[in-house]
Amino acid sequence: MYSGLEKSLEKAREKGSRENWDEEGALPTNKESYYYMKKLLLLFPPELVPPIVYPDPDGSLGLDWDNLDGTNITVVVMPSGEIAYSIY
């Protein structure tokens, strides 16, 4: 994983590290979600456009790409290691 993406992951983990981090009742980032997200990011080639990494209010971690053609790709890694995604 290249350093910029690793820094983004750490920032997302830090942002979501406490209970109610969004002031709307969010759960803290789950350790398992962090572990599985880190494993997933290790698979990305360095030339891939870096996504926005963010904590999700349910304790999971997400990735988001806003593409120039208007499409959006979202990937969420759950504490169980399951991956959910949407493309629109």
C-alpha positions as CSV (number, residue, x, y, z in Angstrom):
1,M,0.0,0.0,0.0
2,Y,1.4,3.4,-0.9
3,S,1.9,5.9,1.9
4,G,-0.8,8.4,0.8
5,L,-3.5,5.7,1.0
6,E,-2.1,4.4,4.3
7,K,-2.3,7.9,5.7
8,S,-5.9,8.3,4.5
9,L,-6.8,5.0,6.2
10,E,-5.2,6.1,9.5
11,K,-7.0,9.5,9.3
12,A,-10.3,7.7,8.8
13,R,-9.6,5.4,11.7
14,E,-8.7,8.3,13.9
15,K,-11.8,10.3,12.9
16,G,-14.1,7.4,13.8
17,S,-12.2,6.3,16.9
18,R,-14.6,7.5,19.5
19,E,-18.3,6.9,20.2
20,N,-20.6,9.5,18.6
21,W,-17.8,10.9,16.5
22,D,-20.4,12.4,14.1
23,E,-22.5,13.8,16.9
24,E,-25.4,11.7,15.6
25,G,-24.7,8.5,17.5
26,A,-22.1,6.9,15.3
27,L,-20.3,3.8,16.5
28,P,-16.5,3.9,16.8
29,T,-14.6,2.3,13.9
30,N,-14.5,-1.4,14.4
31,K,-11.0,-3.0,14.7
32,E,-12.0,-5.8,12.4
33,S,-13.2,-3.4,9.7
34,Y,-9.8,-1.6,9.9
35,Y,-7.9,-5.0,9.7
36,Y,-9.9,-6.1,6.6
37,M,-9.8,-2.7,4.9
38,K,-6.0,-2.7,5.3
39,K,-5.8,-6.1,3.7
40,L,-8.0,-5.0,0.8
41,L,-6.0,-1.8,0.2
42,L,-2.8,-3.9,0.0
43,L,-4.3,-5.5,-3.2
44,F,-4.6,-2.1,-4.9
45,P,-2.0,-1.2,-7.5
46,P,-0.1,2.0,-6.8
47,E,-1.3,3.6,-10.1
48,L,-5.0,3.3,-9.1
49,V,-6.6,6.7,-8.5
50,P,-6.7,7.0,-4.7
51,P,-10.2,6.8,-3.1
52,I,-11.5,8.9,-0.3
53,V,-11.3,6.7,2.8
54,Y,-13.9,7.4,5.5
55,P,-15.4,6.0,8.7
56,D,-19.0,4.9,8.4
57,P,-21.5,5.6,11.3
58,D,-22.1,1.8,11.8
59,G,-18.4,1.2,12.7
60,S,-17.3,0.0,9.2
61,L,-14.9,1.8,6.9
62,G,-15.6,2.9,3.3
63,L,-13.9,3.9,0.1
64,D,-15.3,6.3,-2.4
65,W,-14.3,7.3,-5.9
66,D,-16.0,10.2,-7.7
67,N,-15.1,9.7,-11.4
68,L,-14.8,12.5,-14.0
69,D,-17.6,10.9,-16.0
70,G,-20.0,11.4,-13.1
71,T,-20.0,7.8,-11.9
72,N,-19.4,7.0,-8.3
73,I,-18.0,3.8,-6.8
74,T,-18.5,3.1,-3.1
75,V,-17.0,0.1,-1.2
76,V,-17.7,-0.6,2.4
77,V,-15.8,-3.2,4.5
78,M,-17.9,-4.6,7.4
79,P,-16.5,-5.9,10.7
80,S,-17.2,-9.5,9.4
81,G,-14.9,-8.9,6.4
82,E,-17.8,-8.8,4.0
83,I,-17.6,-6.2,1.3
84,A,-20.5,-4.2,0.0
85,Y,-20.3,-2.0,-3.0
86,S,-22.3,0.3,-5.3
87,I,-21.7,1.8,-8.6
88,Y,-23.9,4.6,-9.9
